[in-house]
Amino acid sequence: MSMPSRLSNYLLRRGIHYDVMSHLHSHSSAETARTAHVPAHRLAKSVVLEDDQGCVMVVVPADARVNVGAVARLLGRDTLHLSDESRLSEMFPDCDLGAVPAVGMAWGMDTVVDGSLDENPELFIEAGDHDMLIRLSQQQFRDLMRDVRHAGICLPTTH
């Protein structure tokens, strides 16, 4: 699968310059970081939460997990929970499951970014499949995410 046209068109409309890099096929964010030789804290992964008000995409480093309570408090929503795979397949039919790009805005989805991502010199996001990443400079990432909320919404993963 190639990059979804919805994503490439959104990046083009926003004037975002990026590089696409291929990597060995992977099955998780942690594996993607390893196979692409990218520090996990520079790989921005998407997590989709939902409640009866709808969905929100949360963007956190690949080596972190979402603090659902913090997101719920930030948005004033009490019953947020992880979206299930069937729902994700419906919302992102042009993406491989588990490789949804961390650009919910391209799909008209409210998006919240963990503030820890803002200070990386470059960032990587899934390109919609398990074989490619999009590389963005710090400034391009900031430009891309300038209209969404930034807050402390993740917890480090424990190994």
Sequence and secondary structure as in RCSB ss.txt:
>XXXX:A:sequence
MSMPSRLSNYLLRRGIHYDVMSHLHSHSSAETARTAHVPAHRLAKSVVLEDDQGCVMVVVPADARVNVGAVARLL
GRDTLHLSDESRLSEMFPDCDLGAVPAVGMAWGMDTVVDGSLDENPELFIEAGDHDMLIRLSQQQFRDLMRDVRH
AGICLPTTH
>XXXX:A:secstr
    HHHHHHHHHTT   EEEE    SSHHHHHHHHT  GGGEEEEEEEEETTEEEEEEEETTEEE HHHHHHHH
T S  EE  HHHHHHH TTS TT   S GGGGT EEEEEGGGGG SEEEEE SSSSEEEEEEHHHHHHHTTTSEE
E  EEE   
